[in-house]
Amino acid sequence: MRRFETRAVHAGERRGGGGREPDTSNPISTPIYASTTFWHPDVQTTDRVLGGEEAGYSYTRYGNPTVTAFEEAIAALESPRGGARSFAFASGMAALHAALLAAELSPGGRVLAAEQLYGSTATLLVQIFGSSGVEVRFADFYDLKSLQRRVEELNPRALVVESISNPLLRVADVPRLAELSRSAGAALIVDNTFGTPYLQRPLELGADIVVHSATKYLSGHGDLTAGVVTAGPPYDAALDQVRKLTGGILGPFEAWLALRGLKTLPLRVERQCENSTRLAGFLAEHPKVRRVNHLSMEDHPDREVARRTLSGPSGLLSFELDTEGREGVFRFLNALEVCVRTPSLGDVYTLATHPATSSHRDLPPSRRERLGVGENLVRVSVGIEHPEDIKEDIARALEEV
């Protein structure tokens, strides 16, 4: 089995014959198959392909060679020993929606989700699944004794958690959560957007379904919107059917961009982890910063879990400014020049955002405060720029607070 960096570069590529051109003319980069339909030499072949009796492509909603190349590359990174398949979607939220459907969250069923979830994930659960008759409950996934009691009490069909939470960077104990979910006969769904398969592979730790917003680290350049789900039996068959029927598929152009971006994932994440660690150390000593949330901090509540389940500290951090309300935060954000003000993350650029008015704006203020997402909290997705330029830009902007 080749190492992660090599798989990231080569997995999914279409090379070595099989086309009309001679072997000496095959492209080294998978082409963009910008076609909605595919023809076959005879209608009998078309019949077999549509019926699933023969491998091939017929209609892009069912599959496309460029999209398949990206999916195979993700599967090679998330599940290098095999046994799982990946399915690409038009966004991270579409991917998460499909994962929840694959877990058979039908009316009358229950889902137990971590309190510290991305705001839109919580809203999806409550407004879409909740209104369809699914009972949605939230719990503290970092208090495992209390969580075990909740699992035994509720008997949920699915548990939903992020490998690294947004925006406070709590680390889920995926192996222990997998034990709890198996004991209840529930599916463990892990959103690994922050972790990436470079830092963690939840399937190897016992998770059933792994979700990514591929818009973020996987593609890594802020030029596409995509999502991907990876799972083994029986969830892979359900995901295949959901994708075909709901139609939230990834386009071939976006799949090609995502596959291209994936090749530099280990390089980017390694640099982002190094930069975020240096920035966290600087911020921890700054007089205008109350608290820094980063996995390198000695006072991080999940340091031991992170050592067991992650291979690095992540390129993300968040910190509380020594100010009340959002006015000081807005002055800080508006003063940034190198860092880009945007609600996304995982880009080659350093991105800064105000979670209370972006990722968690749909949550009631009282719940945001209870979760620790205060008005003075800033989240930084550290990029690949020179670390001193990032630090100097933030230092200068902190003078405005």
Secondary structure, DSSP 8 states (H G I E B T S, - for coil): ---HHHHHHHTT---SS-SSS-GGG--SS------SB---SSHHHHHHHHTTSS---SBTTT--HHHHHHHHHHHHHH-TTSS-EEEEESSHHHHHHHHHHHTT--TT-EEEEESS--HHHHHIIIIIIGGGT-EEEEE-TT-HHHHHHHHHHH--SEEEEESB-TTT--B--HHHHHHHHHHHT-EEEEE-TTTHHHH--GGGGT-SEEEE-TTTTTT-SSS---EEEEE-TTHHHHHHHHHHHH--B--HHHHHHHHHHHTTHHHHHHHHHHHHHHHHHHHHT-TTEEEEE-TT-TT-TTHHHHHHH-SS--SEEEEEESSSSSHHHHHHHHH-SSSEE-S--SSSS-EEE-GGGTTTTTS-HHHHHHHT--TTEEEEE--SS-HHHHHHHHHHHHTT-
